[in-house]
Amino acid sequence: MEELELLPWDKELRHCNLKRGDLVLMKSGHHAIVTNVRHEPFTESNFTEWAYELPPYVDVFYCDGAEPGSCNVTRVEKIISASR
């Protein structure tokens, strides 16, 4: 049976499949390790219907340059090795 690829961000389900410690390939071609997944907290005062469509941000540590960074989860191309 063929194994299905786990997408970093499931657009239809609005679900982030990234976890802390995952090794990922960025769309820029760099390899990185996810150090944190940040979901924006919503309160009644700043919540709107489109809030469900916002993907989270991830903090990463780039393996190539040994430096930290952060970006929107949509900048992650694929999960290479999941830490599950």
N, C-alpha and C positions, 0 to 999 in steps of 0.2 A: 504494500500500500504506500502511495506517495505521501510524504510529509508536507503539510500545508505551511506556508511561510507566514509568520506572525508579523503583522505590520506594526510599526511604531505608533501610528495614530489611525484608528479606525474612524474614518470620516462619517460613515453612516450611523454607527452606534455611538459616536462621540465618546470613545473610550481610548485611553492611553495605555498601551501595552508595555511601556518601558518601566523598569524597576531599577532601583539603586544597585550598582554593580554590573549592569549589562554592558557588554562590549558592543559598540555600534559603529556603523560606517556612515559618515556624514555625506551630504550631497556634494560637499566640496572635495570629497575623496579622502579626507582625513579619518583616521581611526580615533575613537574616544571612548572613555569609560563614563557612564552616567553616575554622577555623585548625588544628585537630588532631582526630584520631580516636584515642581511648584505649581499647584493649582491656586488660582486667584480666589480668595474668600469673598463671598457675596453676602451682603446684608440686605434687609428689606429696602433700605434707602437707595442702594446702587444696583439692585438686581433688575434685569430686564429680560425679555424673552430671548434675545440673541446671546445672552450670557452662556447658554448651553453650547453654542457653536464655537466658543473660544477654546483653542487647544492650549494645553499647559506649556510652561517653560521648563527647560531642563538645564541643570548645571552639569557641565562635563569637564573631564580632564583629558586634554588631547595627548595621545600617545606619541605622536610625531615630534611635537615641539616641547613636550613636558610642561604645558602651561594650562591653567584653568580658563574656562569660558562659560557662556550661557547663551541659549538661543531658544527659539520656538521649536516645539517638538516636530513641526513639519519640515525642519531642516535636516532631520535624521532620515537617511535613505532606507536603512534596514538594520535589523538586529542580527549581529554575527553570532554572539554567544550570550544566552540568557542566564542570569544568576537566579535560578528558581530552586 
